[in-house]
């Protein structure tokens, strides 16, 4: 089985220093590489307002991890995220291969 594409958004505690935030990203990168994954990029979105308070905090440092790996990589990465008290929220999605316009139109024609 080949590598699948995943994206994980993490929200890091806003009270951390830049060095501590970089340490969190370094640990995520190490975890991905340890489990035969490939980290494409880390998009650092920066400090943003939260929609609602989390752990009495109104802001969070957002980042998007874009990576490739086998199906078990998500379980391993999320396990490490849950054990890291510096990360206050996360969400992982599996990126589906891009559908061609023709296949999309065929699917719509069959459905309706």
GIFEN-V642539 format. One record per residue. N is the residue number from 1. D_FIRST is the distance of its C-alpha to the first C-alpha in Angstrom with 1 decimal. Layout:
N,D_FIRST
N,D_FIRST
//
This chain:
1,0.0
2,3.8
3,6.9
4,8.9
5,12.7
6,15.2
7,18.9
8,21.2
9,25.0
10,27.1
11,30.9
12,32.6
13,36.1
14,38.6
15,41.1
16,39.0
17,40.0
18,38.0
19,37.2
20,35.9
21,33.7
22,32.3
23,31.6
24,29.6
25,27.4
26,27.2
27,26.0
28,23.2
29,22.1
30,22.3
31,20.2
32,17.4
33,17.7
34,18.0
35,14.6
36,12.9
37,13.2
38,15.1
39,18.3
40,19.3
41,22.7
42,25.0
43,27.4
44,30.5
45,32.4
46,35.2
47,37.7
48,37.9
49,39.7
50,38.0
51,38.5
52,40.0
53,40.9
54,38.3
55,39.8
56,43.1
57,41.6
58,42.0
59,39.8
60,36.4
61,34.5
62,31.5
63,28.4
64,25.1
65,22.0
66,19.4
67,16.2
68,12.5
69,10.2
70,7.6
71,9.2
72,11.7
73,13.2
74,15.3
75,16.9
76,17.8
77,19.2
78,21.1
79,22.5
80,24.0
81,25.3
82,27.1
83,28.7
84,29.9
85,33.2
86,33.4
87,30.9
88,32.6
89,29.9
90,26.3
91,24.0
92,20.2
93,18.7
94,15.3
95,16.0
96,15.3
97,15.0
98,18.6
99,20.2
100,22.6
101,26.2
102,26.5
103,23.7
104,25.3
105,28.7
106,27.6
107,26.1
108,29.4
109,31.5
110,29.9
111,30.4
112,34.0
//
